[in-house]
Amino acid sequence: MAEDTLKLEEVRKMAADIGWPLNDEHLEQLLRATRAARARRATLPVATLDPADEPAHVFRLNAGEGL
């Protein structure tokens, strides 16, 4: 697995772009959490998944149906 190259300044910009006023300590925490999430996601066996494996495909509306 390749090392995640996400940098603190990138996290700072992303947080600012969505209006999160985070201090340096929180940005470091977000960086670590994001790297961990990406590493977990990278280990998932997605090559063999098809639409039926995604639970959201069950919850859809047909044309003309309302909530």
C-alpha positions in Angstrom: 0.0 0.0 0.0 1.4 3.4 -0.9 1.9 5.9 1.9 -0.7 8.6 2.1 0.9 11.9 1.1 -1.8 14.2 2.5 -0.2 17.2 4.1 -1.3 19.4 7.0 -1.6 22.4 4.7 -4.0 20.5 2.4 -6.1 19.6 5.4 -6.1 23.2 6.6 -7.3 24.4 3.1 -10.0 21.7 2.9 -11.3 22.6 6.4 -11.3 26.3 5.6 -13.1 25.6 2.3 -16.0 24.1 4.2 -16.0 26.6 7.0 -14.3 24.6 9.8 -12.3 27.0 11.9 -9.9 24.4 13.3 -6.8 25.1 15.4 -3.5 23.3 14.7 -4.1 20.6 17.3 -7.5 19.7 15.7 -6.0 19.9 12.2 -3.4 17.3 13.2 -6.1 15.1 14.6 -8.1 15.4 11.4 -5.0 14.6 9.4 -4.3 11.4 11.4 -8.0 10.4 11.2 -8.1 11.0 7.4 -4.9 9.0 6.8 -6.3 6.1 8.9 -9.6 6.2 7.1 -7.9 6.2 3.7 -5.6 3.3 4.8 -8.7 1.2 5.9 -10.5 2.0 2.7 -7.5 1.0 0.6 -7.6 -2.5 2.2 -11.2 -3.2 1.2 -11.7 -5.8 -1.5 -13.6 -3.6 -3.9 -12.6 -5.3 -7.1 -15.2 -8.0 -6.6 -18.1 -5.7 -5.5 -21.1 -5.2 -7.7 -24.2 -2.9 -7.2 -26.0 -5.5 -5.2 -23.3 -5.3 -2.5 -24.2 -1.6 -2.0 -27.2 -1.4 0.4 -28.3 2.0 -0.9 -29.4 0.4 -4.2 -32.4 -1.0 -2.3 -33.6 2.4 -1.3 -34.6 4.2 -4.4 -37.8 5.7 -5.8 -39.2 4.8 -9.2 -40.0 7.6 -11.6 -43.2 9.4 -10.4 -43.1 8.1 -6.9 -43.0 10.5 -4.0 -41.7 10.3 -0.5 
